[in-house]
């Protein structure tokens, strides 16, 4: 972990830099809806080097867009951002976190996520943009109770 790392909630002025991080990591940024997002960013060396976000739907958050620029990986940055994002979701009254991921199930298992059937997701989550984009080729669906 880097001593000068700062994790903080994203601000509107951060969206262009978040989009750059996502694109550099091969993730889509054109469908981000800042009004739904609980984004956290990692600031290091004077710039945004990572992001982790979630979109709230009732008492459930859909985790998405966890990315760290390649030169800054393997320093625990993603772990700090995911922890901060889940803590914020919990503080906002969310009781469940869901993620749709084609990769990294073991990474998210450390936060208590486990595989579930998409049929068990709340209707508002299944109707979310993130879920609809994956429909038909749905990757892994994981869920975690936020306590």
VOGU-3710 file (C-alpha; in Angstrom, 3 decimals, decimal comma):
1> xxxxxxxxxx> 0,000/0,000/0,000  1,214/3,469/-0,798  1,422/5,899/2,106  0,278/8,959/0,117  -2,817/7,241/-1,290  -6,121/9,027/-0,667  -9,504/7,353/-1,162  -12,457/9,712/-1,378  -15,964/9,997/-2,765  -16,013/11,151/-6,378
11> xxxxxxxxxx> -17,101/14,698/-7,171  -18,725/15,906/-10,421  -15,401/17,370/-11,589  -13,855/13,866/-11,332  -16,019/12,258/-14,035  -13,656/12,975/-16,981  -10,725/11,424/-15,096  -12,878/8,451/-14,039  -13,808/7,897/-17,693  -10,102/7,973/-18,620
21> xxxxxxxxxx> -9,256/5,359/-15,962  -12,095/3,097/-17,091  -11,128/3,372/-20,744  -7,444/2,718/-19,938  -8,559/-0,447/-18,126  -10,822/-1,604/-20,964  -14,102/-0,847/-19,200  -17,019/1,101/-20,659  -17,483/4,639/-19,441  -20,112/5,934/-21,836
31> xxxxxxxxxx> -23,018/4,481/-19,859  -22,142/5,985/-16,478  -25,002/7,801/-14,840  -23,502/10,031/-12,125  -26,915/10,475/-10,512  -27,011/6,757/-9,662  -23,398/6,231/-8,759  -21,681/5,821/-5,416  -18,177/6,222/-6,799  -14,934/6,354/-4,893
41> xxxxxxxxxx> -11,635/7,307/-6,405  -8,012/6,690/-5,531  -5,756/9,737/-5,748  -2,015/9,251/-5,895  0,868/11,155/-7,472  -1,413/14,122/-8,127  -4,001/12,250/-10,181  -6,837/9,755/-10,132  -5,362/6,270/-10,486  -8,429/4,151/-9,761
51> xxxxxxxxxx> -12,152/4,070/-9,185  -14,813/1,805/-7,735  -18,477/2,489/-8,043  -21,938/1,219/-7,383  -25,407/2,188/-8,498  -28,176/2,154/-5,923  -31,525/0,480/-6,548  -33,679/0,533/-3,444  -31,807/-1,285/-0,699  -29,435/-2,932/-3,197
61> xxxxxxxxxx> -26,286/-1,597/-4,841  -24,869/-2,949/-8,070  -21,064/-2,891/-7,856  -19,410/-1,875/-11,097  -16,443/-0,142/-12,608  -13,672/-1,261/-10,272  -10,465/-0,250/-12,040  -6,880/0,684/-11,221  -4,423/1,978/-13,799  -1,848/-0,732/-14,644
71> xxxxxxxxxx> 1,217/1,029/-13,154  -0,593/1,260/-9,795  -1,890/-2,305/-9,484  -0,884/-4,797/-6,789  -0,695/-2,128/-4,085  -4,053/-2,761/-2,378  -5,694/0,263/-4,014  -8,731/-1,623/-5,340  -9,309/-3,228/-1,938  -9,393/0,150/-0,221
81> xxxxxxxxxx> -11,800/1,580/-2,804  -14,172/-1,397/-2,688  -14,208/-1,312/1,116  -14,972/2,422/1,116  -17,716/2,017/-1,488  -19,402/-0,826/0,445  -19,139/1,127/3,703  -20,803/4,123/2,063  -23,565/1,945/0,618  -24,168/0,481/4,087
91> xxxxxxxxxx> -24,289/3,983/5,599  -26,867/4,946/2,958  -29,148/2,131/4,122  -28,301/-0,521/1,547  -28,562/-4,077/2,827  -27,296/-5,978/-0,220  -24,586/-5,604/-2,838  -24,706/-7,384/-6,185  -22,153/-7,650/-8,921  -22,126/-9,002/-12,432
101> xxxxxxxxxx> -18,653/-10,081/-13,402  -17,048/-12,312/-15,962  -13,864/-12,303/-13,950  -12,460/-12,117/-10,439  -15,030/-14,108/-8,402  -12,333/-15,046/-5,878  -11,400/-11,385/-5,438  -14,954/-10,416/-4,465  -15,424/-13,511/-2,290  -13,128/-11,871/0,291
111> xxxxxxxxxx> -15,872/-9,261/0,847  -18,498/-11,944/1,419  -19,828/-12,157/-2,137  -21,067/-15,558/-3,264  -22,580/-16,845/-6,476  -26,342/-16,603/-6,824  -28,882/-17,111/-9,560  -29,894/-13,928/-11,384  -33,514/-14,949/-10,757  -33,014/-14,108/-7,069
121> xxxxxxxxxx> -32,154/-10,471/-7,757  -34,706/-7,753/-7,017  -36,729/-6,640/-10,078  -35,222/-3,138/-10,035  -31,723/-4,635/-10,247  -32,697/-6,913/-13,136  -34,105/-3,812/-14,871  -30,902/-1,784/-14,340  -28,792/-0,749/-17,307  -25,846/-2,803/-16,024
131> xxxxxxxxxx> -27,959/-5,965/-15,877  -29,690/-5,381/-19,227  -26,323/-4,909/-20,954  -25,230/-8,357/-19,772  -28,496/-10,161/-20,510  -28,203/-13,111/-22,830  -24,511/-13,487/-22,037  -24,808/-12,956/-18,312  -21,503/-13,521/-16,579  -21,237/-14,497/-12,959
141> xxxxxxx> -23,814/-13,015/-10,622  -22,659/-12,545/-7,046  -24,354/-11,160/-3,948  -23,266/-9,998/-0,518  -25,388/-9,046/2,466  -24,217/-5,731/3,934  -24,244/-5,894/7,722
//
